[in-house]
Amino acid sequence: MGNDGMILPKLKVLDISGSKKLISTPDFDTFPCLERIKLNSCRKLKHIHPSISYHEKLVSVDMSNCSSLKTFPPISGMKKLEILILDGCSRLCNFPDIQTNMDNLVYLYLRQTGIKVVPSSIGQYCTNLISLNLGFCKRLKHIECNFHLLEHLKELNLSGCKRLKILEQVPGLLNRFFNNLHPGTKFLGFPSSLMKLRLLWCDWKYEDISYVLRELSNLQVLDLSMNDFSRLHCSLLQLRSLKFLTLSNCENLVELPDLPESIAVLRATDCFKLGIVDLPTNLKWLWRISLPMDCISGDVGIKVQSMLQGNAINDYSISISFYAPPMPIRAISRTLMLELPRNWYNEFSGFLICINDWFRGNNGVITIKDVMGRENKDVMEVSDGTSNPTFGSICYIYISFGSLRHTSWWKSKHTTISFSIADKHTNLKVELVPGRSKGDSIERSKDTTNSSKFWDTDPIKVKRDSESCIEIQWDHGYEYTSNAFDP
């Protein structure tokens, strides 16, 4: 791509993403008003014109997945730049040389690049950075940046950086890896402003991570999945804002850590060495759980009911899954009938639906219909609260009445209803969950622990609604799906 003397003084957005033949960029001086550059997935791009380094109007630069790009020009004057995305530039070995204050830079993404060192200039010049993504930088060995200078940093991804040894059994060795912070000092840890920390697949085995997590009073998301430790060797009780914890695919994990009262989402999928644990009934904000099925002691259904009674989010839906390898299910019952007692809508708080699936079913459509007569009783089972023999995985979906009060279905009178799910490998059971007494001491808090402010999606969504029938899409979600690193 060449300029050929062409000047476009009013051009604000340059988007030639996916160009198969682009080798070098034009002179950016010919685009004096340019604000956004999108050159992602230009696989043959090798050269970026140095004029980009002092362009004063640029706000966003996206050159992700430019796999032939080896260098990025020194940044000396991009004072308005807010977003720099170089994800997937696998041949980019050096961190962009920042030579001036970048007060507006808030998103810096270098995921899956070949960088080896995070320089001290990040802490010196990018003090307003909010999100830094260094995930799967497999050559990254050293961090020279003082994270404590990044007072606004909320999201940090160091997942898959296996050569970066953040932890050692002896904390005094940490300054081997986090050097040049200040002369004579050790690694200072992460800034207290941090809200999301992803450290999955870091090849950790025996380390005590308390040194890394200390003082993270604002941390809400912690992803430690796909590591090799058997225990965390520390309590998470000091993380009083923690809402989301995932330990999934930690195949050697034998016990869960102590959890803070703020926890809302706990995922430990495929942790099949996990020992017997009690389903936590004292964590009143917990509304989504994924655990191996064999690790829960006692009657799971009773424990789920107990957990619901202690939960403070009575108006929100809850999803609890216990995973196991795919196995056949006996006594298939895809449709069943539930006779509703008088005043059910006042005396009970919601429906608890147990879905026993041959496969790891984590989504589907639940249909609730009025039953006008008993002519269909030969194809239905009445739910009496007893359990059929179960094999495979189990998912409990709690549909709160509070989530249905806005529907046409709720406003109609119902005496007998049927539940069905369109999956031939699924077994259903439905129960009514008793409501709380008026003297219940649990208050429904409206602070930041309210699930309406959670980043994880609601497990249920009304798909179709009428006076006689309602279809509800449920989605437990396999793992944490929302991208915490999208600008």
N, C-alpha and C positions, 0 to 999 in steps of 0.2 A: 504494500500500500504506500503510495507516494503522494505528496501534496501537489506537485506540478504547479507550484506558484499559487495554488488556490487558498484564499483566505475566507473563512466563514465567521465573520465577526459576531453573529447573533446565536451561533450554535451553542446549546446548553447541554445536550445529551448526545454522547457518541456511543452507539451500541452496535458492534459488529461481532457479537458473541457467536462462537461456533464456526468462525471462518477457518476453512481448511488450508488456505494458502498464505495467510498472513504471517510474515516472518519478522517484520519490524513495524513499529508504530510511526505515525507522521510526527512532524514538528508541532508540538502542542501550542507554540507561540502563535500559530495561525488560527487558533480557536480561543481568543482572549476571554470569552464569556463562558467557556466550558465549565460545567459544574459536576457532571457525572460521566464516568467512563465505565463501560461494560465490555470487557474483552474476554469473558470467561470461556473456557473450552476452546481456545485458539491453540491447538496442540503444537503447531510449528513456530509459534511466536518465540523469538530468541532475544530480540533487542528492543528496549524501550528508550525512546528518545530522551536525552537528559533534560530537556526543557520541562518535563513533568515535575522535576524536583523543586522548582520555584514557582509553579503555577499558583497564583493567589486566589483563584475562584473555585478551585476544585473542592467539592464536598464529599464525593464518594468515588472510590476506585475499586473495581472488581475485576481482578485478573486471575480468578480461581481456575484451577485445572489447566493452566498453561504449562504443560509438562516438559517443554523444551526450555523454559525460561530459567536461566542460571543466576542472573543478578538483577537487582532493582536499584535504580539510581539513588544516590544519597538524597535525603530529604532536607532541603535547606530553606524552603519558603512556602510550603503548603499549609499556611496558617489556618485556613478554613476547613481543612480536611477533617471529616467526622468518622468516616468508615474506610478502612483499608482491608481488602480481602485478597489473600494470596493462597488460600486453601488449595491443596492438591498440586502445588508447583513443586514436584518431587525433586527436581534438580536444583532448586534454590537452596544453596548451602549456607549463605550468610544472612543474618538478620539485617533488614534495611537500616542503613546508617542514618540515624536521626541526628541532625546538627542544630536544630532550633526548637524553641518551645512549640509544642503541639497541643495547645490548650483546648482545642475543639475535638481532638481525637478521642472517641469514646468506644469504638469497636475496632479491635485489631485481631484478625484471624489469620493464623499461619498453620492451620491443621494440615498434617500429612506433607509437610515440607521437609527439606533435608538440612535444616539449620542445626548447628551444633552448640551454639551459645546464645543465651538471651542476655544482651549487653546491659550495662548499668545505665545507658542513656535512656532506657524505657522509664526507669524511676525518676530520672532527672528531667526529662522533657515531656513525658506523657502523664502528668499527674492527675488528669481528669478521666483517665481510662476507666470504663465501666466493665467491659468484657474482653478477656484475653483468652484466645483459643489456641493452645499448642498441642492439641490432641494428636497422638500417633506420629509425633516427630521422632522417629525411631533412632535418629542419630544424635538427638539432644543429650548432652552430657552435663552442661554447666548452666547455672542461672546466676548471673552476676548482678542482677537487678535487685534492689531492696524493695520488696513488695510493700513494706510499711510506708513507703513514699507515695504509693498509689492509694490514697485515702478514700477514693470513690469506687474502687474495684469491687464489683459484686459477683462476677462470674469468672471462674478460672477453670480451664480444662487442661489437665496434664495426663489424660488417659493414654495408655499405650506407650508412654515414654520409658521404655524398659532400661535404657542406659542411664537415665537420670535417677540416681539413687538418693531420693529425698530422705529416706530413713536409714538409719544404722542402729544396731543394737546398743551402741554407746553413743548417746546424744552429742558428746563432744566432737565426734567425727563429722557432724553435719557441715561444719565450715569447710570441709574438703570439697563439697559439692556446691555450696552457696557461698562462694568466695567474693572478695572485693566489694562487700557491702559497705563496711567501714573498717578502717585498719584496726586489727586486733579484736574484732567482734565475731560472734558466731551467727549462725542462721537465726534470724529474728522471728521466723514463722510467717504466717499469712496475716494480712490486715484484718482488723476486726470488722471492717465494712463488708467483708465477703459474705454473699448470700447463697451462691451455688458453687460447689467444688466437685469436680469430676476427676477421680483418680482410679478409674477402672483399668484393669489389665496392666498393672504396673509391676507385676512379678514379685509382690510382697509375700513373705512367708512367716517370719517370726517377729517382725518389728512391732514396737510399741508406738502406735500412732498418736498417742496423747500429746506428744511434743508438737506434732503438726497441727492438731486441732485446738490447741489451747487458745483461749481468748476469742474464739469465733462465736461471740454471743449473738450475732445476727445471721448465722448460717441456717438456711432453710432446706437446701438440697445437698445431700451427700451421696455420691455414687462410688461405691467401693467394689463393684461387681468384677468377676473374672480375675480375682487375685487368689493367691495360694495359701493364705493364712488359715489356720484352724481356729484361731481366736483373735479378737481385736486387742486383747491385753490391756484394755482400758474401758472406762465407762463413758457413755455418751450423755450422761445426765447433765453435764455442764453446758451442753448445747441446748439451751432453753428455748430457742426459736426453731429447732429442727422439726420439719414437717415431713420430709421425704427421705427415706433411707432405702437404698437398694444394695443387697449383698448377693444378688443372683449370680449363678454359675461360679460361686466360690466353692469348688467341689470338695475341699478339705475342711470346710467349716463344720465344727461340731457343736457350737453353742452360740446363741444370740447374745449381743451385748445388752447391758442395762439401757433402757430407752427412756428419754425424757417425756414428760406429760404432754408436750406439744405435738408429739408424732401423729401424723395423719395417714401416711402411706408407708407400708413396710413390704418390701419385696425380697424374698429369698428363694426364688425359683431355681430348681436344679441344684439345691444344696442337699444332696441325698445322704450325706454323712451327719446331718444335723441331728443331735440327740433329742430325746423327748422333752417337749416344752409345754407349758400351760398357755392356752390362748389368753392373751392379756385382756383382762376385764376391767382394769382400773385406768386405762388410757382413754379418756372420754372423747378425744377428737379423732381416734383411729377409725378410718372409714374405708380403707382398702388394704387388703392383706393378700399376699401370695406366699404359700409355704408348701413344702413337701407333705403329702397326706399322712405319712407314717410317723411324723414327728409330734403330733398332737396327742396328749394323753386323755383318756376318758372318752365320753360321748361327745363327739364334735358338735352335734346339733344342739345339745343342752348348753354347751359352752358358748356357742354363737348367740343363743337366746340371752344368756347371761351378759354377754358383751353388749348386746343391743340395749339391755336395761340400764347399763351404766353409761351409755353413750350420750353425749350432749347435743348431737346434731340430729335431733328427732325429726326435723323437717327435711332431711337430706337422705339420699339413697346411699347404701353401703354395699360393697362388693368384697367377698372373701373367697379365695380360691385355694384348693389343696390339690397340688398336681401329683400325678403318678404316671408311670409308663402306660401307653394305650393297652387296654385289656377289654375283653367282652363284658357286657352288662347283662345280668339276668333280670327277668321281670320288667321288660320295657313298658313304660307307661308315658306316652307322649301327650296324652290328653287326660285331664282329671277334673272332677267336679268338687266344688266347695260350697256347702250350705252356710249362709251367713246368719249369725244370730241377730236378734233384735238390737238395735242401737249400736251395731258393730262399728260404725264410723266414729262414734264418740268413745267407746270403751277400748278400742284397739288403735294402734299407731301406724300399722302398715302390714304388708304381706311379706313373709319370708319364703322365698322360693329356692328350693334345693335342686340344682341341676346336676345330675350324675351322668357324665359323658364318657363314652368309650375313648374318644380322642381328647386332646387338650382343648376342648371347646372353650373359647373365651369371648364369644359373641354370638348373637342370634336375635330372633324376634319372638317375643312372648305375646300371645294373643289372649285377651280376657274377654269372654262373651257372656251375655245373659243366657240362662237356660230356662226356657219357657215351660217345658214339660220334662218328663222323664223318659221320652221316647228314645233318647240316645244313650240310655244307661248301659246298654250292652257294649258300647265302645268307650265307656268312661269308667274311671275308678274314683271312688269317693276318698278324698284325702282325710285320713283319720289320725295323722301325726305319727304313725308307725313307719319304720324304714324297711324298704326292701333290701336284700343283699346288694351291696354296691361294689363295683370294680371300676378301675379307671380313675378319672379325676372328678372332683366335686367342686362346684361353685355355688356359693350362697349369695343370692341377690336380695337385698332388703329394699323394697319399694315403699317409701314412706307415703302415707296418705297426704302429707303436706305437699308432696310433689305432684299430686293428682287433683288437688282441689280446684285448679283452674280449668279442668277439662269438662267437656260436655258429658262424658261418661260418669263422672263423679256426681254431677247434679241430678242424675236419674236415680230412681229407686231400684235396688237390687236385693234379691233374696237368695238366689242360687246362681253361681257363675262357674264357668269352665275356664281352665287354663290349658294352653297347648303351646307346643314349640315344634317348628318344622325341622326336625332332625331325627332320622330313624335310629340313631345310636344314642338317644338321650332318654333318661329316666327323670320324671318330675315328682316333686313333693312340695306342697304348699301349706303354710301355717299362718294364722293370724298372730301378730305380735301384740301382747297386752300393752296398753298405754300406761303412763305413769300416774301415780296418785297426785292429788292436788298439793300434797305436802312435800313433794319431791324437792330436794334441796338443790338439784343441779340447775343452774341457770344457763340459758342459751346466750353465750357470749357473742358480742358483735364486734370483737376486736379482730386482729389480723389472723387469728386461728379459724375464723369463720370459713367454711368450705367454699363459699361463693368466691373467695379470693384465692383459692388453691389453683395451681397451674395445671393440675391433673384434671382431665375431663370427667364430667359426671358420668357414672356408669350406665345411667338409663336416659333415654330420650323418647318422648312420645312421637311415634311415627304416623299413626292414624287415630282418629278420635271420632266417636259418635255416641249417641245415647245408649246404644246396646252393645257396642264393641270398642275396644281400645287395643291398639298394637304398640308394644313398647320395645324399642331397640335397646338391647343391653350389650355392653362392651366392657369386659373386665380390664382389657388392656394387658398385653403380655409383659411389656416393660414400660419404663418412663418414655413416653413418645413425644412430648412437646420438646421442641428444640430450644434449649436454653441459650443458644448462641446465635440466634437469628437477629439481625439488626431490625 
